[in-house]
Amino acid sequence: MNISPIPDVLLGDSFTLLKPSSSGKWSETVIGNVRVERSGCISDYSSQKARDNTELTVWYDCVKSSPKTDFAAGMKIRYRGETYEITEQKVYLTDRPHHCKIKARKIGGEYSD
């Protein structure tokens, strides 16, 4: 089975992937030509400060996105001033990987355009 890549018109975003290293520092890699969907959400309306539960869904095309990399839960994403922790990643494949869907939840920062 052959699946077409994600259309270019949907792949105009980029983000910085933060990977933990054995030294305890985070390495940074800019990942380009992806689709990022941000959904804002808050909870705990009754408390003094509402809890920000903003999430990202990132679509990484295994042919068109770059550079080639692997994603894992626990890595971090920096996107438009906010930092997110990857909570889930799923690889879609036929005879080889086609694209990845990455879910991440906000852990800090302020959104900026």
Rosetta constraint file for C-alpha pairs under 8 A:
AtomPair CA 1 CA 94 HARMONIC 6.23 0.50
AtomPair CA 1 CA 95 HARMONIC 7.02 0.50
AtomPair CA 2 CA 94 HARMONIC 7.15 0.50
AtomPair CA 2 CA 95 HARMONIC 7.92 0.50
AtomPair CA 3 CA 94 HARMONIC 7.64 0.50
AtomPair CA 3 CA 98 HARMONIC 7.34 0.50
AtomPair CA 5 CA 61 HARMONIC 6.72 0.50
AtomPair CA 5 CA 63 HARMONIC 6.80 0.50
AtomPair CA 5 CA 64 HARMONIC 7.36 0.50
AtomPair CA 5 CA 98 HARMONIC 7.19 0.50
AtomPair CA 6 CA 10 HARMONIC 7.05 0.50
AtomPair CA 6 CA 11 HARMONIC 7.45 0.50
AtomPair CA 6 CA 61 HARMONIC 6.40 0.50
AtomPair CA 6 CA 64 HARMONIC 7.99 0.50
AtomPair CA 7 CA 11 HARMONIC 7.00 0.50
AtomPair CA 8 CA 12 HARMONIC 7.34 0.50
AtomPair CA 10 CA 34 HARMONIC 7.69 0.50
AtomPair CA 10 CA 35 HARMONIC 6.00 0.50
AtomPair CA 11 CA 33 HARMONIC 4.86 0.50
AtomPair CA 11 CA 34 HARMONIC 4.55 0.50
AtomPair CA 11 CA 35 HARMONIC 4.81 0.50
AtomPair CA 11 CA 65 HARMONIC 7.91 0.50
AtomPair CA 12 CA 32 HARMONIC 7.80 0.50
AtomPair CA 12 CA 33 HARMONIC 5.31 0.50
AtomPair CA 12 CA 34 HARMONIC 6.10 0.50
AtomPair CA 12 CA 35 HARMONIC 6.33 0.50
AtomPair CA 13 CA 32 HARMONIC 6.37 0.50
AtomPair CA 13 CA 33 HARMONIC 5.62 0.50
AtomPair CA 13 CA 34 HARMONIC 5.14 0.50
AtomPair CA 13 CA 35 HARMONIC 5.45 0.50
AtomPair CA 13 CA 36 HARMONIC 6.20 0.50
AtomPair CA 14 CA 30 HARMONIC 6.99 0.50
AtomPair CA 14 CA 31 HARMONIC 5.53 0.50
AtomPair CA 14 CA 32 HARMONIC 4.33 0.50
AtomPair CA 14 CA 33 HARMONIC 6.03 0.50
AtomPair CA 14 CA 34 HARMONIC 5.92 0.50
AtomPair CA 14 CA 35 HARMONIC 7.66 0.50
AtomPair CA 14 CA 36 HARMONIC 7.69 0.50
AtomPair CA 14 CA 79 HARMONIC 7.80 0.50
AtomPair CA 15 CA 30 HARMONIC 5.79 0.50
AtomPair CA 15 CA 31 HARMONIC 5.49 0.50
AtomPair CA 15 CA 32 HARMONIC 6.76 0.50
AtomPair CA 15 CA 77 HARMONIC 6.69 0.50
AtomPair CA 15 CA 78 HARMONIC 5.97 0.50
AtomPair CA 15 CA 79 HARMONIC 5.17 0.50
AtomPair CA 15 CA 80 HARMONIC 7.90 0.50
AtomPair CA 16 CA 28 HARMONIC 6.31 0.50
AtomPair CA 16 CA 29 HARMONIC 5.52 0.50
AtomPair CA 16 CA 30 HARMONIC 4.36 0.50
AtomPair CA 16 CA 31 HARMONIC 5.95 0.50
AtomPair CA 16 CA 77 HARMONIC 5.68 0.50
AtomPair CA 16 CA 78 HARMONIC 5.07 0.50
AtomPair CA 16 CA 79 HARMONIC 6.67 0.50
AtomPair CA 17 CA 28 HARMONIC 5.66 0.50
AtomPair CA 17 CA 29 HARMONIC 5.17 0.50
AtomPair CA 17 CA 30 HARMONIC 6.16 0.50
AtomPair CA 17 CA 31 HARMONIC 6.71 0.50
AtomPair CA 17 CA 75 HARMONIC 7.35 0.50
AtomPair CA 17 CA 76 HARMONIC 5.98 0.50
AtomPair CA 17 CA 77 HARMONIC 4.81 0.50
AtomPair CA 17 CA 78 HARMONIC 6.56 0.50
AtomPair CA 18 CA 26 HARMONIC 5.67 0.50
AtomPair CA 18 CA 27 HARMONIC 5.55 0.50
AtomPair CA 18 CA 28 HARMONIC 4.80 0.50
AtomPair CA 18 CA 29 HARMONIC 6.69 0.50
AtomPair CA 18 CA 75 HARMONIC 5.97 0.50
AtomPair CA 18 CA 76 HARMONIC 4.87 0.50
AtomPair CA 18 CA 77 HARMONIC 5.91 0.50
AtomPair CA 18 CA 78 HARMONIC 7.47 0.50
AtomPair CA 19 CA 26 HARMONIC 5.27 0.50
AtomPair CA 19 CA 27 HARMONIC 5.22 0.50
AtomPair CA 19 CA 28 HARMONIC 6.63 0.50
AtomPair CA 19 CA 75 HARMONIC 5.32 0.50
AtomPair CA 19 CA 76 HARMONIC 6.67 0.50
AtomPair CA 20 CA 24 HARMONIC 6.48 0.50
AtomPair CA 20 CA 25 HARMONIC 6.02 0.50
AtomPair CA 20 CA 26 HARMONIC 4.56 0.50
AtomPair CA 20 CA 27 HARMONIC 6.43 0.50
AtomPair CA 20 CA 75 HARMONIC 6.83 0.50
AtomPair CA 21 CA 25 HARMONIC 5.61 0.50
AtomPair CA 21 CA 26 HARMONIC 5.88 0.50
AtomPair CA 21 CA 27 HARMONIC 6.82 0.50
AtomPair CA 30 CA 67 HARMONIC 8.00 0.50
AtomPair CA 31 CA 65 HARMONIC 7.27 0.50
AtomPair CA 31 CA 66 HARMONIC 5.74 0.50
AtomPair CA 31 CA 67 HARMONIC 6.14 0.50
AtomPair CA 32 CA 65 HARMONIC 5.80 0.50
AtomPair CA 32 CA 66 HARMONIC 5.41 0.50
AtomPair CA 32 CA 67 HARMONIC 7.27 0.50
AtomPair CA 33 CA 60 HARMONIC 7.80 0.50
AtomPair CA 33 CA 64 HARMONIC 6.72 0.50
AtomPair CA 33 CA 65 HARMONIC 4.73 0.50
AtomPair CA 33 CA 66 HARMONIC 6.60 0.50
AtomPair CA 34 CA 58 HARMONIC 6.93 0.50
AtomPair CA 34 CA 59 HARMONIC 5.79 0.50
AtomPair CA 34 CA 60 HARMONIC 5.17 0.50
AtomPair CA 34 CA 61 HARMONIC 6.83 0.50
AtomPair CA 34 CA 65 HARMONIC 5.79 0.50
AtomPair CA 35 CA 58 HARMONIC 5.63 0.50
AtomPair CA 35 CA 59 HARMONIC 5.03 0.50
AtomPair CA 35 CA 60 HARMONIC 6.88 0.50
AtomPair CA 36 CA 56 HARMONIC 6.71 0.50
AtomPair CA 36 CA 57 HARMONIC 5.88 0.50
AtomPair CA 36 CA 58 HARMONIC 4.57 0.50
AtomPair CA 36 CA 59 HARMONIC 6.53 0.50
AtomPair CA 37 CA 56 HARMONIC 5.65 0.50
AtomPair CA 37 CA 57 HARMONIC 5.12 0.50
AtomPair CA 37 CA 58 HARMONIC 6.33 0.50
AtomPair CA 38 CA 54 HARMONIC 7.30 0.50
AtomPair CA 38 CA 55 HARMONIC 5.94 0.50
AtomPair CA 38 CA 56 HARMONIC 4.62 0.50
AtomPair CA 38 CA 57 HARMONIC 6.54 0.50
AtomPair CA 39 CA 54 HARMONIC 5.70 0.50
AtomPair CA 39 CA 55 HARMONIC 5.38 0.50
AtomPair CA 39 CA 56 HARMONIC 6.34 0.50
AtomPair CA 40 CA 52 HARMONIC 7.78 0.50
AtomPair CA 40 CA 53 HARMONIC 6.90 0.50
AtomPair CA 40 CA 54 HARMONIC 4.34 0.50
AtomPair CA 40 CA 55 HARMONIC 6.56 0.50
AtomPair CA 41 CA 52 HARMONIC 6.15 0.50
AtomPair CA 41 CA 53 HARMONIC 5.01 0.50
AtomPair CA 41 CA 54 HARMONIC 4.94 0.50
AtomPair CA 41 CA 55 HARMONIC 7.68 0.50
AtomPair CA 42 CA 50 HARMONIC 6.17 0.50
AtomPair CA 42 CA 51 HARMONIC 5.30 0.50
AtomPair CA 42 CA 52 HARMONIC 4.54 0.50
AtomPair CA 42 CA 53 HARMONIC 5.19 0.50
AtomPair CA 42 CA 54 HARMONIC 7.08 0.50
AtomPair CA 43 CA 50 HARMONIC 5.77 0.50
AtomPair CA 43 CA 51 HARMONIC 5.05 0.50
AtomPair CA 43 CA 52 HARMONIC 6.67 0.50
AtomPair CA 43 CA 53 HARMONIC 6.95 0.50
AtomPair CA 44 CA 49 HARMONIC 7.65 0.50
AtomPair CA 44 CA 50 HARMONIC 5.24 0.50
AtomPair CA 44 CA 51 HARMONIC 5.80 0.50
AtomPair CA 45 CA 49 HARMONIC 7.63 0.50
AtomPair CA 45 CA 50 HARMONIC 5.44 0.50
AtomPair CA 45 CA 51 HARMONIC 7.86 0.50
AtomPair CA 46 CA 50 HARMONIC 7.68 0.50
AtomPair CA 52 CA 106 HARMONIC 7.46 0.50
AtomPair CA 53 CA 105 HARMONIC 6.71 0.50
AtomPair CA 53 CA 106 HARMONIC 6.39 0.50
AtomPair CA 54 CA 105 HARMONIC 6.06 0.50
AtomPair CA 54 CA 106 HARMONIC 5.44 0.50
AtomPair CA 55 CA 84 HARMONIC 7.71 0.50
AtomPair CA 55 CA 103 HARMONIC 7.15 0.50
AtomPair CA 55 CA 104 HARMONIC 5.60 0.50
AtomPair CA 55 CA 105 HARMONIC 4.44 0.50
AtomPair CA 55 CA 106 HARMONIC 5.89 0.50
AtomPair CA 56 CA 84 HARMONIC 7.75 0.50
AtomPair CA 56 CA 102 HARMONIC 7.85 0.50
AtomPair CA 56 CA 103 HARMONIC 5.73 0.50
AtomPair CA 56 CA 104 HARMONIC 5.16 0.50
AtomPair CA 56 CA 105 HARMONIC 6.40 0.50
AtomPair CA 56 CA 106 HARMONIC 7.86 0.50
AtomPair CA 57 CA 101 HARMONIC 6.86 0.50
AtomPair CA 57 CA 102 HARMONIC 5.59 0.50
AtomPair CA 57 CA 103 HARMONIC 4.74 0.50
AtomPair CA 57 CA 104 HARMONIC 6.63 0.50
AtomPair CA 58 CA 100 HARMONIC 7.91 0.50
AtomPair CA 58 CA 101 HARMONIC 5.76 0.50
AtomPair CA 58 CA 102 HARMONIC 4.97 0.50
AtomPair CA 58 CA 103 HARMONIC 6.54 0.50
AtomPair CA 59 CA 99 HARMONIC 6.93 0.50
AtomPair CA 59 CA 100 HARMONIC 5.80 0.50
AtomPair CA 59 CA 101 HARMONIC 4.89 0.50
AtomPair CA 59 CA 102 HARMONIC 6.50 0.50
AtomPair CA 60 CA 65 HARMONIC 5.94 0.50
AtomPair CA 60 CA 99 HARMONIC 5.48 0.50
AtomPair CA 60 CA 100 HARMONIC 5.06 0.50
AtomPair CA 60 CA 101 HARMONIC 6.53 0.50
AtomPair CA 60 CA 102 HARMONIC 7.86 0.50
AtomPair CA 61 CA 65 HARMONIC 5.10 0.50
AtomPair CA 61 CA 98 HARMONIC 6.42 0.50
AtomPair CA 61 CA 99 HARMONIC 4.39 0.50
AtomPair CA 61 CA 100 HARMONIC 6.57 0.50
AtomPair CA 62 CA 68 HARMONIC 7.26 0.50
AtomPair CA 62 CA 97 HARMONIC 6.55 0.50
AtomPair CA 62 CA 98 HARMONIC 5.35 0.50
AtomPair CA 62 CA 99 HARMONIC 5.04 0.50
AtomPair CA 62 CA 100 HARMONIC 7.36 0.50
AtomPair CA 63 CA 98 HARMONIC 7.27 0.50
AtomPair CA 63 CA 99 HARMONIC 8.00 0.50
AtomPair CA 71 CA 75 HARMONIC 7.22 0.50
AtomPair CA 71 CA 89 HARMONIC 6.93 0.50
AtomPair CA 71 CA 102 HARMONIC 7.97 0.50
AtomPair CA 72 CA 86 HARMONIC 6.96 0.50
AtomPair CA 72 CA 88 HARMONIC 7.45 0.50
AtomPair CA 72 CA 89 HARMONIC 6.56 0.50
AtomPair CA 73 CA 85 HARMONIC 7.51 0.50
AtomPair CA 73 CA 86 HARMONIC 4.86 0.50
AtomPair CA 73 CA 87 HARMONIC 4.97 0.50
AtomPair CA 73 CA 88 HARMONIC 5.70 0.50
AtomPair CA 73 CA 89 HARMONIC 6.91 0.50
AtomPair CA 74 CA 85 HARMONIC 5.92 0.50
AtomPair CA 74 CA 86 HARMONIC 5.41 0.50
AtomPair CA 74 CA 87 HARMONIC 6.57 0.50
AtomPair CA 75 CA 85 HARMONIC 5.98 0.50
AtomPair CA 75 CA 86 HARMONIC 5.54 0.50
AtomPair CA 76 CA 83 HARMONIC 6.83 0.50
AtomPair CA 76 CA 84 HARMONIC 5.50 0.50
AtomPair CA 76 CA 85 HARMONIC 4.46 0.50
AtomPair CA 76 CA 86 HARMONIC 5.78 0.50
AtomPair CA 77 CA 83 HARMONIC 5.67 0.50
AtomPair CA 77 CA 84 HARMONIC 5.02 0.50
AtomPair CA 77 CA 85 HARMONIC 6.28 0.50
AtomPair CA 77 CA 86 HARMONIC 7.16 0.50
AtomPair CA 77 CA 104 HARMONIC 7.75 0.50
AtomPair CA 78 CA 82 HARMONIC 5.66 0.50
AtomPair CA 78 CA 83 HARMONIC 4.51 0.50
AtomPair CA 78 CA 84 HARMONIC 6.33 0.50
AtomPair CA 79 CA 83 HARMONIC 6.45 0.50
AtomPair CA 79 CA 84 HARMONIC 7.85 0.50
AtomPair CA 80 CA 111 HARMONIC 5.71 0.50
AtomPair CA 80 CA 112 HARMONIC 5.34 0.50
AtomPair CA 80 CA 113 HARMONIC 6.32 0.50
AtomPair CA 81 CA 109 HARMONIC 5.75 0.50
AtomPair CA 81 CA 110 HARMONIC 5.53 0.50
AtomPair CA 81 CA 111 HARMONIC 5.22 0.50
AtomPair CA 81 CA 112 HARMONIC 5.78 0.50
AtomPair CA 82 CA 106 HARMONIC 7.04 0.50
AtomPair CA 82 CA 107 HARMONIC 7.80 0.50
AtomPair CA 82 CA 108 HARMONIC 5.79 0.50
AtomPair CA 82 CA 109 HARMONIC 4.18 0.50
AtomPair CA 82 CA 110 HARMONIC 5.31 0.50
AtomPair CA 82 CA 111 HARMONIC 5.59 0.50
AtomPair CA 83 CA 106 HARMONIC 5.88 0.50
AtomPair CA 83 CA 107 HARMONIC 5.73 0.50
AtomPair CA 83 CA 108 HARMONIC 5.17 0.50
AtomPair CA 83 CA 109 HARMONIC 5.88 0.50
AtomPair CA 84 CA 104 HARMONIC 5.60 0.50
AtomPair CA 84 CA 105 HARMONIC 5.10 0.50
AtomPair CA 84 CA 106 HARMONIC 4.18 0.50
AtomPair CA 84 CA 107 HARMONIC 5.28 0.50
AtomPair CA 84 CA 108 HARMONIC 7.05 0.50
AtomPair CA 85 CA 104 HARMONIC 5.14 0.50
AtomPair CA 85 CA 105 HARMONIC 5.48 0.50
AtomPair CA 85 CA 106 HARMONIC 6.47 0.50
AtomPair CA 85 CA 107 HARMONIC 6.59 0.50
AtomPair CA 86 CA 102 HARMONIC 6.98 0.50
AtomPair CA 86 CA 103 HARMONIC 5.87 0.50
AtomPair CA 86 CA 104 HARMONIC 4.10 0.50
AtomPair CA 86 CA 105 HARMONIC 6.67 0.50
AtomPair CA 87 CA 102 HARMONIC 7.87 0.50
AtomPair CA 87 CA 103 HARMONIC 5.80 0.50
AtomPair CA 87 CA 104 HARMONIC 5.18 0.50
AtomPair CA 87 CA 105 HARMONIC 6.90 0.50
AtomPair CA 88 CA 102 HARMONIC 5.84 0.50
AtomPair CA 88 CA 103 HARMONIC 5.07 0.50
AtomPair CA 88 CA 104 HARMONIC 6.86 0.50
AtomPair CA 89 CA 100 HARMONIC 6.79 0.50
AtomPair CA 89 CA 101 HARMONIC 5.66 0.50
AtomPair CA 89 CA 102 HARMONIC 4.38 0.50
AtomPair CA 89 CA 103 HARMONIC 6.22 0.50
AtomPair CA 90 CA 100 HARMONIC 5.55 0.50
AtomPair CA 90 CA 101 HARMONIC 5.25 0.50
AtomPair CA 90 CA 102 HARMONIC 6.51 0.50
AtomPair CA 91 CA 97 HARMONIC 6.57 0.50
AtomPair CA 91 CA 98 HARMONIC 7.47 0.50
AtomPair CA 91 CA 99 HARMONIC 6.02 0.50
AtomPair CA 91 CA 100 HARMONIC 4.45 0.50
AtomPair CA 91 CA 101 HARMONIC 6.54 0.50
AtomPair CA 92 CA 97 HARMONIC 5.95 0.50
AtomPair CA 92 CA 98 HARMONIC 5.66 0.50
AtomPair CA 92 CA 99 HARMONIC 5.43 0.50
AtomPair CA 92 CA 100 HARMONIC 6.01 0.50
AtomPair CA 92 CA 101 HARMONIC 7.87 0.50
AtomPair CA 93 CA 97 HARMONIC 4.15 0.50
AtomPair CA 93 CA 98 HARMONIC 4.97 0.50
AtomPair CA 93 CA 99 HARMONIC 7.07 0.50
AtomPair CA 94 CA 98 HARMONIC 7.12 0.50
